[in-house]
Amino acid sequence: MEYQDQADYNNIIDVIISTFGEVLSRDVLYNIVENFGGD
């Protein structure tokens, strides 16, 4: 199940990057998602 959660996070990140790609770096987005995702 953890793998599926990671895939979901990656999908969310890809959507955010396609929207804000020029504004935020991928590392920043990972940190945001990890903060909201808990672990």
Rosetta constraint file for C-alpha pairs under 8 A:
AtomPair CA 1 CA 5 HARMONIC 6.38 0.50
AtomPair CA 2 CA 6 HARMONIC 6.28 0.50
AtomPair CA 3 CA 7 HARMONIC 6.25 0.50
AtomPair CA 4 CA 8 HARMONIC 6.18 0.50
AtomPair CA 5 CA 9 HARMONIC 6.23 0.50
AtomPair CA 6 CA 10 HARMONIC 6.18 0.50
AtomPair CA 7 CA 11 HARMONIC 6.18 0.50
AtomPair CA 8 CA 12 HARMONIC 6.22 0.50
AtomPair CA 9 CA 13 HARMONIC 6.11 0.50
AtomPair CA 9 CA 33 HARMONIC 6.90 0.50
AtomPair CA 10 CA 14 HARMONIC 6.09 0.50
AtomPair CA 11 CA 15 HARMONIC 6.30 0.50
AtomPair CA 12 CA 16 HARMONIC 6.23 0.50
AtomPair CA 13 CA 17 HARMONIC 5.99 0.50
AtomPair CA 13 CA 26 HARMONIC 7.80 0.50
AtomPair CA 13 CA 29 HARMONIC 6.49 0.50
AtomPair CA 13 CA 30 HARMONIC 7.13 0.50
AtomPair CA 13 CA 33 HARMONIC 7.56 0.50
AtomPair CA 14 CA 18 HARMONIC 6.14 0.50
AtomPair CA 15 CA 19 HARMONIC 6.40 0.50
AtomPair CA 16 CA 20 HARMONIC 5.78 0.50
AtomPair CA 16 CA 21 HARMONIC 7.06 0.50
AtomPair CA 16 CA 29 HARMONIC 7.87 0.50
AtomPair CA 17 CA 21 HARMONIC 4.07 0.50
AtomPair CA 17 CA 22 HARMONIC 7.84 0.50
AtomPair CA 17 CA 24 HARMONIC 7.51 0.50
AtomPair CA 17 CA 26 HARMONIC 7.23 0.50
AtomPair CA 17 CA 29 HARMONIC 7.99 0.50
AtomPair CA 20 CA 24 HARMONIC 6.13 0.50
AtomPair CA 21 CA 25 HARMONIC 6.89 0.50
AtomPair CA 21 CA 26 HARMONIC 7.92 0.50
AtomPair CA 24 CA 28 HARMONIC 6.40 0.50
AtomPair CA 24 CA 29 HARMONIC 6.84 0.50
AtomPair CA 25 CA 29 HARMONIC 6.46 0.50
AtomPair CA 26 CA 30 HARMONIC 6.20 0.50
AtomPair CA 27 CA 31 HARMONIC 6.34 0.50
AtomPair CA 28 CA 32 HARMONIC 6.32 0.50
AtomPair CA 29 CA 33 HARMONIC 6.16 0.50
AtomPair CA 30 CA 34 HARMONIC 6.00 0.50
AtomPair CA 31 CA 35 HARMONIC 6.13 0.50
AtomPair CA 32 CA 36 HARMONIC 6.38 0.50
AtomPair CA 33 CA 37 HARMONIC 5.75 0.50
AtomPair CA 34 CA 38 HARMONIC 6.10 0.50
AtomPair CA 34 CA 39 HARMONIC 6.43 0.50
AtomPair CA 35 CA 39 HARMONIC 7.53 0.50
